[in-house]
Structure formats: C-alpha cells, structure tokens
Amino acid sequence: MPKTSGRPALLCTTAEDESFILGTRSQLIKLAERILELTDAPAEPSDWDGVAVEQPACATYLSDPMSDIALQGIVIVRTEADRRALMNKIRVNDALDPIDWEGHD
C-alpha cells in the first residue's frame, strides 16, 4: 500500500461552485482541531493588498499536498468586510470576477 499523508484531500468538481473535503472521520476531526489550534497560535500581523491580516505559522500542509487544493494554512482578518474585500482582491488577481456581495446577502 502506498504511503499517504494522513490528511484529508480538498477536491474540486466540474461545477464552478463545488468542492469537497474527502477523508476518514479521524482525518476530518484532526483537520478541524488543527484549524482551531491555529486560530490561537502566535501570528505575525501583515498587510495583504491593503487588508490587515494575521497568518499563524503552519509547519505542514493542512490537507493532502496531492489534493486539487493544497491547504497550507489559514489567514485571519478582523471583520467580515475585510474577508469580503480580500476575497475579491484575490479573485481579481486570479483573473476571476469579483463577487457582488449585495446579491448574496
């Protein structure tokens, strides 16, 4: 049997708005625990495209690095408005249209 990372996989599907976390129950619990630990971990303040963020140091991938999406860590913003603004800035940087949040509230 091939050696695995022991972490869940983040997978995209063909639909634009669908993705899944695939793992064993214990892998999913460990991922949730690791994310909670990171929210309380020491973090360096930083600026991402004009938005104040904190990014706790994460020594390993949170998801399987062979996933469609290799989750490397978390980024913490202060407010929901900051999250939305940064999300749109990242989307535009990736040549995607920004989200019209008014249509989603």
N, C-alpha and C positions, 0 to 999 in steps of 0.2 A: 504494500500500500504506500502511495506517495506521501511524503511528509507535508503536512498542512500548517498554516499559520495559527490555527486555533481561534481565528477571529471570524466574525460573520462577513459576508460579502454584500456590497451595495451594488445592485444591478439595475440597469436601465432597461426599459422595454421599448418597443417601436412607437408607442404613443408618446407624444411630447411631454405630457404632464404625469407620467407614471414612472416610478422606480420602487424598488423593494429592498428591504434588508432581509437577507436569507441566512439563517444559521440555526444551530441547535438551541434549545432552550437555555442551556448554560452559557453558550456564546453570547446570546442576546442579553442575558442578565449581566454578564461581565461588561459588555459594551455600555449598558445603562449605568452601571456602577462607576465605570471609568469616566464617563461624561460628568457624572455628579462630582467625582473627586476633582476633576479639572476645574469645575466652577469655583472651588475653594482653594485651588493651588495658587502659589505666587505667580503673578503675571506682570509682564512689563507693559506699561502704557505705550501706546503707539498711535500713529495717525494713518489711516487708510483713506486716501483720496478725500481728505477734509473731514473725516468722521473719526472721532476719538474711539479707540478700541483697546481691549486688553486681550493678549493672547498667551495663555498659560503654556509653558514648555511641555511638550509631549515627546517622550523619547522614542516611541514606536507608533506605527500606524494604529488607528482605532479599528479599522476594517482590514480585511484581507487585501494586501497590496496588489493582488491579481484581479481585484474587482473591477467592474466598469468604472467605478468611482472609488479611488483610494483615499479614505478619510484620514487626514493627517493630524487633525486636532480641532480645536474649537476657537471661535473668535467671539468675544463678549462685547456688546455695545451697551450703552446706558439706557436707551429708550427704544420704544417701538418705531418711532420716527427715524431714529438713527439706523435701525435694522433695515427699514424700507429704503432709505436713501442709499445705504451702502449696497444693498442687494441690487438696486437699479444701476448703480455705477459699475458694479461687477458685470452685470448683464450687458451693458453698453460696451464695456471693454472686450467682451466676448462676441461682439457683433450681433447681439440679440436686442430686440426692442425692450425698452423699459416697461415695467408693469404699471398700468393705470390703476392705482390703489383704490380710487374712489369707486370704481366699478366692481371691486371685490369686497368692500365693506358691507 
